[in-house]
């Protein structure tokens, strides 16, 4: 299985638009190499091993076929499974409510604690990321999609075939396959610069793993992953201590 030519074209446009905004040449090349590797290596390996990507949860109810209709005059043979796509979107919406409300409260409380410990005040002013539309597209297509495809699809799926029996803690799987996947996921974030905060991506990675493990596809994980990143940007820009 491989991405359709129209899908690759659309992805290339997003990558070009995003990477042109990066001034550092080395950062541009490294980012492009990482994203393209995450997109291409899984399909290359699975094709050589004659493994169906869907068996590793690399599946999104054929939503990618939308791109074929955009770039081709011919009717695509496969259509998106809209009822199931809508079901995934509804699941993701409620998951965001369940996770984001307490997370926002906890983040604000922690910032308030820091402010009081420094004899300063915490101010909150809602600030959206600049060029919000571009940021949403970037987080979905350039960040969440490649990372979920590679880590929670290809890597986690392959490891689950080796260690299928997962242990659970509060309904979250945490067996060898899940732990190793997210350790590698967290270490991968150190490529952008060594900082202990980058390693903490291990913990949201566990939630992404649970989504793919329980839902059997990547769609909800991609959207939730992107939403988490955007929420983090909003909170960082909106809460400040002085």
DRENVEX-840204 format. One record per residue: residue in three letters; residue number from 1; x negated, y negated, z of N, C-alpha, C, CB in turn. Coordinates in steps of 0.02 Angstrom, whole numbers. Each point is the difference from the previous one (the first is absolute). Glycine has a CB too. Layout:
# DRENVEX-840204
GUPA,drenro,tordo,nxx,nyy,nzz,caxx,cayy,cazz,cxx,cyy,czz,cbxx,cbyy,cbzz
GUPA,ALA,NUM,X,Y,Z,X,Y,Z,X,Y,Z,X,Y,Z;
...
This chain:
# DRENVEX-840204
GUPA,drenro,tordo,nxx,nyy,nzz,caxx,cayy,cazz,cxx,cyy,czz,cbxx,cbyy,cbzz
GUPA,UNK,1,-42,60,0,42,-60,0,-44,-62,0,91,61,61;
GUPA,UNK,2,-72,-112,-98,-37,-62,-1,48,-57,-2,-97,54,-58;
GUPA,UNK,3,74,-112,78,42,-59,-5,14,-15,-73,-46,-45,107;
GUPA,UNK,4,106,20,-122,16,-17,-68,-42,-59,-23,117,42,16;
GUPA,UNK,5,-125,-49,-82,-41,-54,-27,30,-68,19,-35,73,-95;
GUPA,UNK,6,101,-78,95,32,-62,19,-11,-15,73,86,17,-88;
GUPA,UNK,7,-84,35,130,-14,-9,70,-70,-24,13,83,88,25;
GUPA,UNK,8,-131,-58,-61,-70,-22,6,-8,-72,-24,-38,119,-15;
GUPA,UNK,9,72,-137,-38,-4,-68,-26,26,-49,52,14,42,-117;
GUPA,UNK,10,43,-27,147,28,-44,50,-46,-5,61,116,29,-39;
GUPA,UNK,11,-144,28,59,-46,0,56,-62,-42,-17,41,112,35;
GUPA,UNK,12,-65,-107,-97,-57,-40,-20,13,-74,3,-34,94,-73;
GUPA,UNK,13,95,-114,55,17,-71,3,-1,-25,72,71,14,-103;
GUPA,UNK,14,-43,26,148,1,-20,70,-72,-3,27,114,51,15;
GUPA,UNK,15,-155,-2,-33,-69,1,24,-38,-61,-26,3,125,3;
GUPA,UNK,16,6,-140,-66,-35,-57,-29,21,-65,35,-8,60,-110;
GUPA,UNK,17,74,-67,120,26,-60,32,-28,-7,70,105,7,-69;
GUPA,UNK,18,-108,49,105,-23,-1,69,-76,-11,4,94,76,30;
GUPA,UNK,19,-131,-39,-69,-73,-3,5,-29,-65,-26,-2,122,-11;
GUPA,UNK,20,37,-156,-34,-23,-65,-23,1,-52,54,41,29,-113;
GUPA,UNK,21,-4,-16,167,4,-47,55,-58,10,49,124,-2,-13;
GUPA,UNK,22,-163,54,4,-56,14,45,-63,-32,-29,52,109,39;
GUPA,UNK,23,-82,-153,-1,-58,-38,-26,-64,40,2,55,-104,38;
GUPA,UNK,24,-62,149,10,-61,38,7,-3,56,-53,-3,-27,123;
GUPA,UNK,25,-48,26,-164,-5,49,-55,-6,70,27,-54,-87,-73;
GUPA,UNK,26,11,96,124,-9,67,28,66,25,30,-120,-25,24;
GUPA,UNK,27,156,-18,11,64,19,29,49,19,-54,-21,-75,95;
GUPA,UNK,28,20,40,-151,45,15,-55,-14,69,-29,8,-121,-26;
GUPA,UNK,29,-71,135,13,-20,65,-29,16,56,48,-91,-56,-67;
GUPA,UNK,30,75,46,131,12,52,50,75,13,8,-105,-33,59;
GUPA,UNK,31,144,-20,-56,73,8,8,29,37,-60,5,-105,68;
GUPA,UNK,32,-26,85,-128,25,33,-61,-19,74,-1,-8,-109,-61;
GUPA,UNK,33,-55,124,80,-23,69,0,39,43,49,-114,-40,-33;
GUPA,UNK,34,126,13,93,37,38,51,71,13,-22,-72,-51,88;
GUPA,UNK,35,107,-2,-113,70,8,-20,6,49,-58,24,-117,39;
GUPA,UNK,36,-67,111,-89,4,45,-58,-17,72,19,-30,-96,-74;
GUPA,UNK,37,-16,104,122,-16,67,24,60,31,36,-121,-32,10;
GUPA,UNK,38,154,-8,32,58,25,36,57,18,-47,-33,-70,97;
GUPA,UNK,39,38,35,-154,53,14,-47,-15,58,-46,28,-119,4;
GUPA,UNK,40,-91,127,-23,-17,49,-52,-26,67,27,-25,-95,-72;
GUPA,UNK,41,-14,95,126,-30,62,24,52,53,19,-95,-68,41;
GUPA,UNK,42,149,49,-7,49,53,17,28,36,-61,30,-66,100;
GUPA,UNK,43,-11,28,-152,29,31,-60,-52,41,-38,83,-94,-8;
GUPA,UNK,44,-145,69,6,-54,37,-33,-12,66,35,-53,-108,-36;
GUPA,UNK,45,49,107,103,-13,61,39,58,49,-6,-71,-65,79;
GUPA,UNK,46,132,40,-74,59,45,-3,8,30,-69,54,-68,88;
GUPA,UNK,47,-70,29,-140,6,27,-68,-50,56,-11,39,-111,-41;
GUPA,UNK,48,-100,101,66,-51,52,-8,17,63,41,-86,-89,-19;
GUPA,UNK,49,119,79,76,18,57,42,68,29,-17,-69,-50,91;
GUPA,UNK,50,103,20,-140,67,22,-22,49,1,58,-54,70,-90;
GUPA,UNK,51,54,-124,129,45,-7,57,51,-54,-16,-91,36,81;
GUPA,UNK,52,153,-21,-68,54,-48,-11,-5,-56,52,74,90,-48;
GUPA,UNK,53,-81,-154,28,-5,-54,49,57,-1,49,-60,-66,-85;
GUPA,UNK,54,119,85,63,59,-1,44,-10,46,60,72,-27,-98;
GUPA,UNK,55,-112,80,89,-12,46,56,-40,-33,55,4,96,-80;
GUPA,UNK,56,-38,-152,65,-37,-38,50,38,-64,20,-108,46,-46;
GUPA,UNK,57,173,-48,30,43,-58,14,-18,-62,-41,13,44,115;
GUPA,UNK,58,-50,-34,-170,-14,-55,-45,60,-5,-47,-127,16,6;
GUPA,UNK,59,177,-52,19,65,-2,-34,39,-59,27,0,126,-16;
GUPA,UNK,60,39,-159,-27,39,-58,21,66,-2,-38,-105,-63,26;
GUPA,UNK,61,136,121,-35,65,6,-33,1,-33,-70,53,1,114;
GUPA,UNK,62,-110,7,-148,-6,-22,-70,10,-75,-9,40,113,-35;
GUPA,UNK,63,-53,-152,86,8,-72,-6,-49,-30,-50,41,-4,118;
GUPA,UNK,64,-97,39,-128,-49,-24,-48,25,0,-71,-88,42,75;
GUPA,UNK,65,141,-5,-89,28,2,-68,31,-66,-20,20,122,15;
GUPA,UNK,66,-9,-168,34,25,-67,-17,-49,-34,-46,60,-8,110;
GUPA,UNK,67,-125,18,-98,-51,-33,-40,2,23,-72,-70,-10,102;
GUPA,UNK,68,88,74,-113,4,25,-68,55,-36,-39,-42,112,40;
GUPA,UNK,69,97,-125,-6,54,-35,-35,-17,-73,-13,82,77,54;
GUPA,UNK,70,-127,-106,-13,-20,-70,-9,-47,-8,-59,14,-18,121;
GUPA,UNK,71,-57,68,-132,-51,-5,-51,13,43,-62,-79,-25,92;
GUPA,UNK,72,134,61,-93,15,43,-57,72,-10,-22,-85,83,39;
GUPA,UNK,73,96,-82,-105,67,-6,-27,39,66,5,-41,-88,-78;
GUPA,UNK,74,5,142,87,32,66,4,26,11,70,-76,44,-90;
GUPA,UNK,75,131,-8,94,28,18,65,-45,51,34,117,-24,-41;
GUPA,UNK,76,-134,11,102,-41,47,37,39,64,14,-64,-95,53;
GUPA,UNK,77,29,152,-57,33,64,11,20,7,73,-67,51,-94;
GUPA,UNK,78,26,-77,138,14,5,72,22,-68,26,-83,94,12;
GUPA,UNK,79,136,-94,26,27,-62,28,-12,-1,76,87,-6,-92;
GUPA,UNK,80,-91,-53,121,-6,-3,74,61,31,33,-69,-104,-10;
GUPA,UNK,81,56,137,66,54,29,39,25,-54,48,-49,119,-9;
GUPA,UNK,82,93,-163,-15,19,-59,37,34,15,67,13,-56,-108;
GUPA,UNK,83,31,105,113,30,14,67,-52,15,53,101,43,-58;
GUPA,UNK,84,-151,-3,40,-52,17,49,-47,-58,12,8,119,-35;
GUPA,UNK,85,-20,-160,-17,-42,-59,9,34,-48,49,-47,12,-117;
GUPA,UNK,86,111,-23,108,37,-44,45,-2,28,71,75,-35,-95;
GUPA,UNK,87,-69,100,101,-3,32,66,-67,-13,34,79,89,-40;
GUPA,UNK,88,-133,-86,1,-67,-14,27,-6,-73,21,-48,91,-72;
GUPA,UNK,89,77,-136,32,-3,-71,16,38,-16,64,-10,-26,-122;
GUPA,UNK,90,68,58,131,39,-9,61,-39,26,61,108,9,-66;
GUPA,UNK,91,-138,50,58,-41,29,54,-57,-48,18,28,116,-40;
GUPA,UNK,92,-61,-144,-10,-56,-46,12,23,-63,35,-58,45,-101;
GUPA,UNK,93,116,-70,81,27,-61,31,11,10,75,55,-31,-108;
GUPA,UNK,94,-23,86,127,13,13,71,-64,16,38,115,41,-31;
GUPA,UNK,95,-162,-8,-3,-65,14,32,-35,-66,16,-9,110,-61;
GUPA,UNK,96,12,-158,15,-31,-65,11,32,-34,61,-24,-11,-123;
GUPA,UNK,97,90,15,129,33,-30,58,-23,33,65,100,-27,-72;
GUPA,UNK,98,-104,93,71,-18,37,61,-72,-15,21,81,90,-32;
GUPA,UNK,99,-126,-96,-17,-71,-9,15,-18,-74,8,-25,105,-62;
GUPA,UNK,100,49,-147,19,-23,-69,-3,24,-42,59,-1,10,-123;
GUPA,UNK,101,62,2,147,25,-41,55,-42,9,64,115,9,-49;
GUPA,UNK,102,-126,52,72,-43,8,59,-73,-19,-13,76,90,39;
GUPA,UNK,103,-100,-78,-101,-69,-18,-15,-9,-76,4,-11,102,-73;
GUPA,UNK,104,58,-139,44,-4,-74,1,3,-25,72,54,-6,-112;
GUPA,UNK,105,-10,36,153,4,-20,70,-65,15,37,123,21,-2;
GUPA,UNK,106,-153,38,-12,-63,18,32,-57,-45,-22,41,117,7;
GUPA,UNK,107,-43,-132,-72,-53,-44,-25,5,-69,31,-1,64,-108;
GUPA,UNK,108,62,-91,110,10,-66,29,-17,-1,75,89,-22,-85;
GUPA,UNK,109,-69,76,120,-16,5,71,-75,2,13,108,59,17;
GUPA,UNK,110,-144,-22,-59,-72,5,7,-33,-68,-13,4,121,-34;
GUPA,UNK,111,19,-156,-18,-27,-66,-14,14,-48,57,14,21,-123;
GUPA,UNK,112,45,-15,153,18,-42,57,-46,14,60,119,-4,-40;
GUPA,UNK,113,-135,68,50,-46,19,53,-69,-31,-12,63,108,17;
GUPA,UNK,114,-87,-104,-80,-65,-29,-17,0,-76,12,-18,91,-84;
GUPA,UNK,115,73,-123,65,5,-73,9,-4,-18,74,69,-9,-105;
GUPA,UNK,116,-32,45,148,0,-15,72,-69,15,31,123,25,4;
GUPA,UNK,117,-155,28,-28,-66,17,28,-53,-52,-18,31,120,-8;
GUPA,UNK,118,-18,-160,-44,-46,-52,-21,24,-70,20,-35,73,-95;
GUPA,UNK,119,88,-75,136,30,-64,21,21,-41,-61,-70,2,105;
GUPA,UNK,120,97,31,-155,23,-35,-60,74,17,-11,-117,3,-51;
GUPA,UNK,121,144,-29,-4,70,12,-15,7,39,-66,32,-105,62;
GUPA,UNK,122,20,145,-65,15,37,-62,55,-37,-38,-32,110,54;
GUPA,UNK,123,19,-123,-117,48,-34,-43,22,48,-55,-52,-113,25;
GUPA,UNK,124,115,109,-42,27,42,-54,34,-44,-51,15,98,79;
GUPA,UNK,125,-37,-92,-140,30,-35,-56,1,48,-60,-39,-115,43;
GUPA,UNK,126,98,135,-65,4,50,-52,-34,-23,-64,108,41,50;
GUPA,UNK,127,-158,-4,-72,-37,-16,-61,-3,63,-44,-68,-89,61;
GUPA,UNK,128,92,82,-121,-3,55,-48,-68,0,-35,125,-5,-17;
GUPA,UNK,129,-148,63,-6,-62,1,-39,8,-45,-62,-25,117,40;
GUPA,UNK,130,-28,-152,-60,5,-41,-61,13,44,-61,-78,-85,51;
GUPA,UNK,131,117,58,-97,19,39,-60,29,67,21,-91,-57,-68;
GUPA,UNK,132,147,54,104,29,60,30,16,54,-52,47,-72,90;
GUPA,UNK,133,-19,52,-147,16,48,-52,-61,38,-23,94,-72,-35;
GUPA,UNK,134,-149,36,24,-62,32,-21,-26,46,54,-28,-99,-72;
GUPA,UNK,135,35,78,134,-25,40,56,39,65,7,-36,-105,59;
GUPA,UNK,136,101,102,-69,42,60,3,-22,50,-54,97,-67,47;
GUPA,UNK,137,-105,42,-108,-21,44,-55,-70,29,13,70,-68,-79;
GUPA,UNK,138,-114,26,107,-67,23,15,1,55,52,-44,-113,-28;
GUPA,UNK,139,81,102,81,2,50,54,31,65,-23,8,-93,82;
GUPA,UNK,140,41,90,-126,32,61,-24,-44,37,-50,112,-52,18;
GUPA,UNK,141,-134,16,-71,-33,33,-56,-75,7,7,90,-44,-70;
GUPA,UNK,142,-122,-2,105,-74,1,4,-24,30,66,-3,-100,-73;
GUPA,UNK,143,43,96,126,-21,25,65,38,64,18,-28,-117,36;
GUPA,UNK,144,92,112,-25,38,57,27,5,58,-49,65,-80,68;
GUPA,UNK,145,-50,67,-130,9,54,-49,-64,42,-8,85,-70,-59;
GUPA,UNK,146,-144,39,44,-60,41,-6,-18,37,64,-40,-79,-86;
GUPA,UNK,147,47,45,143,-20,32,63,46,58,18,-48,-109,38;
GUPA,UNK,148,113,100,-45,46,55,16,-8,57,-49,80,-82,49;
GUPA,UNK,149,-90,67,-112,-11,52,-50,-60,42,18,51,-72,-88;
GUPA,UNK,150,-106,39,106,-62,37,14,0,33,68,-59,-80,-73;
GUPA,UNK,151,75,43,126,-6,26,68,59,45,20,-66,-102,29;
GUPA,UNK,152,126,73,-30,57,39,24,27,48,-52,28,-94,73;
GUPA,UNK,153,-43,83,-137,20,46,-51,-53,53,-12,68,-89,-53;
GUPA,UNK,154,-122,70,19,-52,47,-21,-37,31,59,-12,-66,-104;
GUPA,UNK,155,-18,25,147,-42,26,54,41,36,52,-80,-93,-19;
GUPA,UNK,156,132,61,44,42,32,52,34,62,-28,18,-111,54;
GUPA,UNK,157,6,108,-116,33,58,-29,-47,59,-7,75,-77,-60;
GUPA,UNK,158,-137,64,39,-50,54,-6,-17,29,68,-46,-55,-103;
GUPA,UNK,159,38,12,153,-18,25,67,58,38,31,-78,-96,14;
GUPA,UNK,160,139,76,-29,58,36,27,5,70,-29,59,-108,15;
GUPA,UNK,161,-84,117,-76,-1,68,-28,-49,44,38,30,-47,-113;
GUPA,UNK,162,-84,15,138,-50,38,38,22,10,73,-89,-47,-74;
GUPA,UNK,163,119,-5,103,24,4,69,74,-20,1,-115,-27,47;
GUPA,UNK,164,160,72,-66,71,-18,-6,35,-10,67,0,63,-105;
GUPA,UNK,165,-24,-32,158,34,-3,64,-21,-63,37,7,126,6;
GUPA,UNK,166,39,-173,2,-14,-63,33,29,0,71,0,-58,-111;
GUPA,UNK,167,-36,27,157,25,-11,67,39,-66,-1,-97,64,54;
GUPA,UNK,168,140,-73,-5,42,-60,1,-2,-32,69,74,50,-88;
GUPA,UNK,169,-75,-116,87,4,-41,61,51,-55,-13,-121,26,33;
GUPA,UNK,170,177,-25,3,54,-48,-12,21,0,-74,-42,-71,96;
GUPA,UNK,171,49,130,-124,21,12,-69,-52,-19,-52,115,-19,38;
GUPA,UNK,172,-174,-5,-16,-53,-17,-47,-48,58,-8,10,-122,30;
GUPA,UNK,173,-24,145,-91,-49,53,-10,-70,-25,14,75,54,-85;
GUPA,UNK,174,-116,-13,119,-68,-22,13,-50,58,-4,46,-91,74;
GUPA,UNK,175,-32,140,-117,-46,55,-9,-62,-21,-38,96,78,2;
GUPA,UNK,176,-139,-29,-17,-64,-14,-32,8,-40,-64,-45,104,49;
GUPA,UNK,177,92,-84,-92,9,-32,-64,15,-74,8,40,108,-48;
GUPA,UNK,178,6,-125,93,20,-70,11,-57,-40,30,119,37,15;
GUPA,UNK,179,-152,-9,35,-54,-36,34,-58,-14,-48,33,54,109;
GUPA,UNK,180,-54,-3,-145,-57,-9,-46,17,-50,-55,-38,118,23;
GUPA,UNK,181,99,-113,-50,21,-47,-51,-7,-72,23,80,85,-44;
GUPA,UNK,182,-57,-99,105,1,-69,23,-66,-23,29,119,15,23;
GUPA,UNK,183,-162,31,-3,-68,-19,17,-37,-24,-62,-1,84,94;
GUPA,UNK,184,10,-47,-149,-31,-21,-63,31,-65,-25,-24,120,-29;
GUPA,UNK,185,90,-126,37,35,-62,-19,-28,-60,39,104,67,-26;
GUPA,UNK,186,-114,-59,91,-26,-54,41,-72,-17,-18,76,35,92;
GUPA,UNK,187,-117,17,-102,-70,-12,-20,-4,-34,-68,-34,100,67;
GUPA,UNK,188,81,-85,-111,0,-32,-66,8,-75,5,47,104,-47;
GUPA,UNK,189,-13,-128,99,10,-72,8,-64,-36,22,119,23,29;
GUPA,UNK,190,-169,14,-7,-64,-30,18,-40,-22,-60,0,69,103;
GUPA,UNK,191,19,-47,-162,-36,-20,-61,5,-75,-12,22,113,-48;
GUPA,UNK,192,32,-144,72,9,-72,-9,-39,-41,51,111,23,-47;
GUPA,UNK,193,-147,10,93,-37,-35,52,12,35,66,7,-109,-63;
GUPA,UNK,194,-61,117,103,7,36,63,31,-45,52,-100,70,-28;
GUPA,UNK,195,157,-48,53,35,-34,54,43,52,36,0,-112,-62;
GUPA,UNK,196,-3,112,128,36,51,37,75,-1,-13,-88,-7,88;
GUPA,UNK,197,115,-52,-104,72,-5,-12,20,41,-62,0,-114,52;
GUPA,UNK,198,-46,122,-99,16,38,-61,12,73,16,-68,-80,-67;
GUPA,UNK,199,34,105,119,8,71,18,70,13,28,-124,7,24;
GUPA,UNK,200,156,-59,2,66,9,29,53,18,-52,-32,-82,88;
GUPA,UNK,201,14,78,-152,47,21,-52,16,75,6,-45,-89,-76;
GUPA,UNK,202,6,124,117,14,71,13,72,9,26,-122,20,25;
GUPA,UNK,203,144,-66,18,64,9,35,61,-13,-46,-57,-33,106;
GUPA,UNK,204,59,-22,-144,56,-4,-48,-4,54,-53,5,-122,19;
GUPA,UNK,205,-66,147,-32,-7,55,-48,38,62,23,-112,-46,-32;
GUPA,UNK,206,116,57,98,37,57,25,74,-6,-17,-83,12,93;
GUPA,UNK,207,109,-74,-90,70,-10,-18,10,12,-75,14,-83,95;
GUPA,UNK,208,-60,58,-136,5,12,-73,-1,75,-14,-57,-110,-24;
GUPA,UNK,209,14,146,61,-5,73,-10,66,33,19,-123,-4,23;
GUPA,UNK,210,152,-17,32,64,28,22,54,-11,-52,-33,-19,119;
GUPA,UNK,211,35,-41,-148,51,-15,-51,-6,49,-59,-1,-121,34;
GUPA,UNK,212,-60,128,-60,-9,44,-58,13,73,19,-84,-81,-48;
GUPA,UNK,213,61,100,107,9,69,23,74,18,7,-109,-7,61;
GUPA,UNK,214,149,-39,-34,70,13,12,44,-13,-62,-19,-30,119;
GUPA,UNK,215,1,-20,-160,43,-17,-57,-19,38,-63,14,-112,50;
GUPA,UNK,216,-75,137,-53,-20,40,-58,-13,-40,-63,65,90,49;
GUPA,UNK,217,-77,-156,-42,-16,-42,-59,-37,-61,25,101,41,-65;
GUPA,UNK,218,-126,-83,18,-41,-57,19,37,-66,3,-93,60,-52;
GUPA,UNK,219,154,-63,26,34,-64,-10,8,-40,64,60,51,-96;
GUPA,UNK,220,-32,-20,147,11,-36,63,-66,-21,32,106,65,17;
GUPA,UNK,221,-156,-22,-20,-64,-16,30,-33,-60,-34,-14,120,31;
GUPA,UNK,222,19,-123,-97,-29,-56,-37,33,-66,20,-25,77,-96;
GUPA,UNK,223,91,-77,98,36,-62,16,-12,-20,73,88,29,-86;
GUPA,UNK,224,-86,20,131,-11,-15,71,-71,-24,12,86,86,31;
GUPA,UNK,225,-135,-55,-64,-70,-20,5,-9,-73,-21,-36,119,-22;
GUPA,UNK,226,65,-136,-36,-4,-69,-24,34,-48,48,-2,42,-117;
GUPA,UNK,227,60,-23,143,36,-43,47,-40,-11,64,108,42,-47;
GUPA,UNK,228,-142,10,71,-42,-7,60,-55,-52,-12,24,119,31;
GUPA,UNK,229,-57,-115,-89,-54,-47,-15,26,-72,-4,-60,91,-61;
GUPA,UNK,230,118,-100,31,28,-67,-6,21,-27,69,39,27,-117;
GUPA,UNK,231,-9,16,158,18,-20,68,-62,-22,38,98,79,-1;
GUPA,UNK,232,-152,-42,-5,-62,-18,34,-25,-69,-22,-29,120,8;
GUPA,UNK,233,34,-135,-72,-21,-66,-25,45,-55,28,-44,54,-104;
GUPA,UNK,234,109,-40,107,47,-50,26,-14,-15,73,87,39,-83;
GUPA,UNK,235,-97,13,123,-12,-10,71,-67,-36,12,67,103,25;
GUPA,UNK,236,-117,-85,-64,-65,-32,8,3,-74,-16,-55,108,-29;
GUPA,UNK,237,95,-126,-22,5,-70,-21,49,-39,43,-29,35,-115;
GUPA,UNK,238,74,-1,150,53,-34,36,-15,-10,74,79,48,-82;
GUPA,UNK,239,-119,-4,111,-17,-6,71,-71,-28,7,77,96,29;
GUPA,UNK,240,-84,-150,7,-67,-27,10,-5,-30,70,-11,-24,-123;
GUPA,UNK,241,-50,28,150,-14,-22,68,-41,-64,-3,3,119,42;
GUPA,UNK,242,17,-167,-2,-41,-61,5,10,-34,67,7,-15,-126;
